[in-house]
Amino acid sequence: MNLKINSNKIIASAMALSLVTTGVIASETSTFSKIVPINTISAEAAYTSGDWEYELTESNTVKITKYNGTKTKVTIPLKINNKTVTELGYGLFQNNNTITEVIIQKNTQIKEIPASCFYKAVGLKSVTIPNGINRIGSSAFCGTSNLQSISLPTVNTIEYQAFYNSGLNSIQMPSVTKIGSSAFYNCKNLVSVNLPNTLTSLQYGAFTNCTSLKSIAIPESVNWFGGSIFNNCTNLKSITFSNVPEYFAGTNLDNCISLENVNVPNAEVFGQLLANHVLKGTNVSKVNGESIVTYKNQRYSPVSQPVIKDEYYQQIQNYFEVVDRDRLPFFEEYLQAEIKYVVKTNTTQNMTDGQKIKALHDWICNKVDYAYLNGEPDPSMKHHVDSSVFMNDRTVCDGYARGLTLLLREAGIETYFLSSGGHAWCMVKLGKHFYHLDVTENDGLKIPMKMHSDTSIKLTETEDDSHFKWNIVIPYHSRITYDIPATTPACPYFIGDVDGNGVQSALDAKLIQKYLLKMYKVVNGVIYIDNSTFGIDDVNVLDVNYDGIINMQDAIILS
């Protein structure tokens, strides 16, 4: 009886030892309570054959899990111990500094290069990928700094960061359908990429920081175009779009400072590139090799009128608020040239500052009307950009004030953009003093423009108290530049308000007439007309029509 019990213990111990050596930890108690057949354990067991460690899959094929050799040239076997190799394990050659060449043989049953397979295998120079392999896993070749070229004849999917920071200078992938996020990120030696007509998806940052890439063509098959795909490709000079993908994310070419040309099949595709911010951060000035902005009379005129080519003008106008915000170079060229052209053709060197102010003020009033939508100010963004008055026939106060500030500063007139929080206008220096100048208020009036004092501007307030307070600001995302004064200048005078009561009237006309009749006195540089208690120290206050001359015309306007 005792002998039988000892025999059972010996058998149990042997079974437990068998379970441990096959990779399963089992207690003696569990062995007694449940007998586990040995063949259920072997499918998960690790085996060794030469330089390879491997596992058997559920289909009784081989998955290679580790390479223990020291060879520089390695060939992946088709079979191990008469069993077909069908898989490579995660990180198989990860951090291997010895291998320089890996060959995957023809007729292999392997279907993919798994994630991190060659991760930071810095000595790797060549990998043979035969037909039949259809997927490159995430980070599979990440950090392979000596891998210069690779051919992927039947691969259809390249996953996240597959070639991140590799040394590739060229790649062949004629069957690829998806290039994952950051797949070729920081491949700084990559010069040439031929994207095939099978490609449908280019995902976020796929070619970001590929600083040697010079040209690229996006095939018509692409329907998913993620964001930042070509960001910081600083040597990219030309890009071709065959159509508009169904999904477009923005800022795809940010900091592509060498990109000057984009090829498109029609103006509508160009418009979609604008609408989706695709060209932001580039220096694009040409479409299909031709300049977007041209000039009239360039040969004979000291200042030429800029012209946007007809086939692109409508698209730019459709999306000019986006183009304005993205600061696209061709539009910057156009806008700056247009500002100079308006100033040069509406003012002369012989004009007084008052005449220049009025001429440019009136140009805006004649160019645009106030933009209403359902009886209320139109909130559209296109009315809140610098180019509003130059590209549109309507705008709101923000557009009026931005446009006038840009024009007057180009003309050499000290001008500031004022905001009350809900309204915008300008502060302009004429002669010795600053004045409030609200183009929005003046537009459409039959009498000449008005330049207000701090007091008189408040008298124009409506129910929204739009002129009750103000600050000098630089409007959001504007080309307007100046140092904001530490103290907001005072505006003591209202032009045409000779008696200083805050309004223009027939009485002011009579005072101008008395000034012309020399019925005034000057005390310490201050002019007092007809013994008035209100004095002025700058005759610009009397120049109601801003022609630089005080005469009866100024009085007639106020009569």
C-alpha positions, 0 to 999 in steps of 0.5 A, spaced: 500 500 500 505 504 501 509 502 495 503 504 491 502 511 494 509 513 493 509 511 485 503 516 484 507 521 488 513 519 483 508 520 477 505 526 479 511 529 480 514 527 473 507 530 470 508 537 474 515 537 471 513 536 464 508 542 465 513 547 467 518 545 462 513 546 456 512 553 459 506 552 463 506 553 471 502 548 475 502 546 482 502 539 485 495 540 487 492 542 480 496 536 477 492 531 482 485 535 481 485 536 473 490 532 468 492 537 462 493 533 456 500 535 453 498 536 446 494 542 449 500 545 451 505 544 446 501 549 441 504 555 445 511 552 447 517 556 445 522 552 441 529 553 438 532 551 431 539 553 430 539 561 430 531 561 431 526 561 436 519 559 434 512 558 436 507 553 433 501 557 431 494 554 432 494 551 425 501 548 426 505 553 422 511 556 425 511 563 428 519 566 428 519 569 435 527 571 436 533 571 432 539 569 436 545 569 431 550 573 429 550 573 422 550 580 418 546 576 412 540 573 414 535 569 410 528 567 413 527 560 412 521 557 408 520 552 413 523 549 420 522 542 422 518 541 416 513 546 418 511 552 414 513 559 416 507 563 416 509 569 421 514 573 424 514 576 431 513 583 434 520 586 434 524 580 431 530 584 430 529 590 434 535 593 436 539 588 432 546 592 431 549 586 427 545 584 421 546 588 414 541 584 410 535 580 410 532 576 405 525 574 405 524 568 400 520 567 394 514 563 395 514 565 403 507 564 406 509 570 410 503 576 409 506 581 413 512 585 416 510 585 424 510 591 428 517 594 430 520 588 426 526 592 425 526 597 430 532 601 431 536 595 427 541 601 425 546 596 421 540 594 416 542 596 409 537 591 405 531 588 406 528 583 400 520 583 400 517 578 395 510 578 392 505 576 397 507 580 403 501 585 403 502 589 410 508 593 413 506 594 421 507 600 425 514 602 427 516 596 423 523 599 420 523 605 425 530 608 426 533 604 420 538 609 419 542 605 414 536 603 410 536 607 403 531 603 399 526 598 399 521 595 394 514 593 396 511 590 390 504 587 393 504 591 400 497 595 400 498 597 407 503 601 411 502 603 418 503 608 423 510 610 423 513 604 419 519 608 416 519 613 421 526 616 422 529 611 417 535 613 412 530 611 405 532 615 399 527 612 395 521 607 395 517 603 390 510 601 393 506 600 386 500 597 390 499 601 396 492 603 398 494 606 405 499 610 408 498 611 415 500 617 420 507 619 420 509 613 416 515 616 413 516 622 418 523 625 418 525 621 412 530 626 411 534 623 405 527 621 401 528 624 395 523 621 390 516 618 392 511 615 386 504 614 389 500 609 385 493 610 383 491 604 388 492 609 393 486 611 397 488 614 404 494 619 406 494 619 413 496 625 418 503 627 417 505 621 413 511 625 410 512 630 415 519 633 415 522 629 409 526 635 407 529 632 401 523 631 397 522 635 391 516 634 388 510 629 389 503 628 385 497 626 389 493 621 384 486 621 383 485 615 387 486 618 394 480 620 397 482 621 404 488 626 405 489 627 412 493 633 416 500 636 416 502 630 411 507 634 408 509 639 413 516 642 414 518 639 407 522 645 406 525 643 399 518 641 396 518 645 390 512 642 386 506 638 388 500 636 383 493 634 385 489 630 380 482 632 384 479 634 390 479 628 395 472 626 399 476 628 406 481 634 406 484 636 413 488 642 413 495 645 414 498 640 409 504 644 407 506 648 413 513 651 412 514 648 405 518 654 404 520 652 397 514 650 394 512 655 389 508 651 384 501 647 384 499 643 379 491 642 378 486 640 373 481 646 374 480 652 378 475 648 382 480 644 385 485 650 386 479 653 390 478 647 394 486 647 396 484 654 398 478 653 402 482 647 406 488 651 408 492 646 404 497 651 401 498 655 408 505 655 410 508 655 402 510 660 397 506 658 392 505 664 387 504 659 381 499 655 378 500 650 373 507 654 372 504 660 371 504 666 376 497 667 379 498 675 380 500 679 374 500 687 373 497 692 368 502 697 364 508 694 368 513 697 363 510 704 362 508 705 369 511 707 376 506 703 379 502 698 376 495 695 378 495 688 380 491 683 377 489 676 379 488 671 373 481 670 371 480 663 372 483 663 379 480 670 381 473 667 383 476 662 387 480 667 391 474 671 392 470 665 394 475 664 400 479 670 401 478 670 408 481 664 408 487 666 404 487 672 408 488 669 414 493 663 411 497 669 409 498 666 402 504 669 398 501 670 392 495 674 396 500 678 400 503 680 393 496 682 391 494 685 397 500 690 398 501 692 391 493 693 391 494 698 397 500 701 394 496 702 387 490 705 391 494 710 394 498 712 388 492 713 384 488 717 389 493 721 392 499 726 390 505 728 393 502 735 392 496 734 396 496 736 404 495 731 409 487 733 409 486 732 402 490 725 402 485 723 408 479 725 404 481 722 398 482 715 401 476 715 406 472 717 399 475 711 395 473 706 401 466 709 401 465 709 394 468 702 394 464 698 399 457 699 402 455 696 409 454 689 409 447 687 412 444 680 413 437 679 415 437 687 417 443 686 422 450 687 421 453 681 417 457 677 422 461 673 416 469 672 417 470 675 410 468 682 413 473 682 419 479 681 415 484 686 412 483 685 405 475 686 406 474 692 402 479 690 397 476 684 395 469 685 397 463 690 395 461 690 402 464 690 409 462 692 416 466 697 421 472 692 422 473 692 415 472 699 414 477 701 419 482 696 417 482 698 410 483 705 412 488 704 417 492 700 412 491 706 406 493 712 411 499 709 413 501 707 406 500 714 405 504 716 411 499 719 415 499 717 423 493 712 424 491 708 429 485 702 429 480 704 435 475 699 438 470 700 443 469 692 444 463 692 439 465 697 434 471 699 430 474 706 427 480 710 426 484 715 430 488 720 425 493 725 426 492 732 422 496 738 423 497 738 430 492 734 433 488 727 432 481 726 430 476 720 430 474 718 423 469 713 423 468 711 415 462 706 417 459 712 420 460 717 414 459 712 408 453 714 404 452 721 407 452 726 402 456 731 406 463 731 407 466 726 411 467 728 419 473 728 423 471 728 430 473 730 437 472 726 443 466 730 445 463 730 438 464 723 437 460 721 443 454 725 440 454 720 435 452 714 439 446 710 438 443 705 443 449 701 443 454 706 446 458 704 440 462 711 441 462 711 449 469 708 450 475 706 446 482 703 446 488 703 440 489 696 438 492 692 433 486 688 430 487 680 430 491 677 425 492 684 421 498 686 417 497 693 421 503 694 425 505 700 430 507 701 437 501 702 441 502 709 445 502 709 452 497 714 453 491 714 448 492 721 445 486 726 446 482 729 440 480 736 442 477 738 436 471 737 431 473 739 424 468 745 422 465 746 429 468 753 430 465 754 436 466 748 440 459 746 442 460 739 439 456 740 433 457 743 426 452 748 424 450 755 420 453 759 426 460 755 425 459 757 417 458 765 420 465 764 424 469 761 418 466 768 414 469 772 420 475 769 420 476 770 412 474 777 414 480 777 419 475 778 425 479 774 430 485 775 434 491 770 436 493 770 443 499 765 445 498 762 438 490 760 440 485 763 435 479 767 438 474 768 432 469 774 434 471 775 441 469 767 442 471 764 449 473 757 445 480 758 441 483 753 436 491 753 435 490 749 428 486 752 422 485 745 420 479 745 424 476 751 419 478 746 413 471 743 412 472 740 405 480 738 407 483 742 401 488 745 405 485 752 404 480 756 408 475 759 404 468 760 403 467 753 400 468 751 407 463 756 410 458 754 404 458 747 406 456 748 413 450 753 411 
